[in-house]
Amino acid sequence: MEEAIRKADVLVEALHWIRQFRGRVTVIKLGGSLLDDSRALDHLLLDIVFMETVGMHPVVVHGAGAAISRAMQEAGLNPRFVQGRRYTDQATLEIVEKVLAYQTNEQLAGRIQELGGQSQALNFRTTNVLFGERLNLPGENGVQIDLGFVGVVNRVDRSTLEKLFQQSIIPIIPSMCLDAQGEKLNVNADTAAMAVARALEAEKLVFVSDVNGVRRDKNDPHSLIPTLTPEEARQLIHTGAIEAGMVPKVEACLEILQHGVRKVHIIDGRIRHSLLLEIYTTEGIGTQIVPSG
């Protein structure tokens, strides 16, 4: 009986958040090692099915970095990175398209359907929803650094996504785009997710990673910071508490808050049902970054 009562208490706690977020968009960025962990991935996808079932509009944006690197190795190609971004020549682009836009994208959509949800893989042979232009990074003496077939998203087909919401279908979007000439471009998955969240005026953008959030001590998981304002985040960057790879992720979170997204979350997707725990409980399990005031 006590166990049954505890479960009922959890449902009552979730009810408040379910009612608050009904009809709202949440963009979920999946990537990294999680895509190679079938058990953790299944829990995440089941959470996403739950979210849609109770009236939210989840959108999945994903990468496939590890799988792309493996496919390149099998093809005898050496990955090359420039300022943390994968240099994409024609041979690499073909592998990215095959592994990211088709294999990974369609596997995620298929698995959601196997778990009881409805989903749509949105890629170049179904319906592409991301459009952009080539990305060139600033180099020394004003000379731009060429990254090959690497792009940045500047337009999202919002109407297609909204039609899927109306049909209770979960969109699954690979981090690739088309430019004005119809050229396919590889896109950083974090920035693709930000573009989608901004275009849809999302309630939440959730970065699902393999760390539990922002920590005061990067080596101590127990030093997790549950809630951060932009001022607090900048101070932690200044003092070095936030460093290395977490800096650009937090800076990206701060940027997206300035464009209408209400909250950004960083959670550890290896924790069972991490999405539900973060969104539908009062305490959450990761770090939420919220606007000042």
Secondary structure, 3 states (H helix, E strand, C coil): CHHHHHHHHHHHHHHHHHHHHCCCEEEEEECHHHHHCHHHHHHHHHHHHHHHHCCCEEEEEECCHHHHHHHHHHCCCCCCEECCEECECHHHHHHHHHHHHHHHHHHHHHHHHHCCCCEEECCCCCCCCEEEEEEEEECHHHCEEEEEEEEEEEEECHHHHHHHHHCCCEEEEECEEECCCCCEEEECHHHHHHHHHHHCCCCEEEEEECCCCCECCCCCHHHECCEECHHHHHHHHHHCCCCCCHHHHHHHHHHHHCCCCCEEEEEECCCCCHHHHHHCCCCCCCEEECCCC
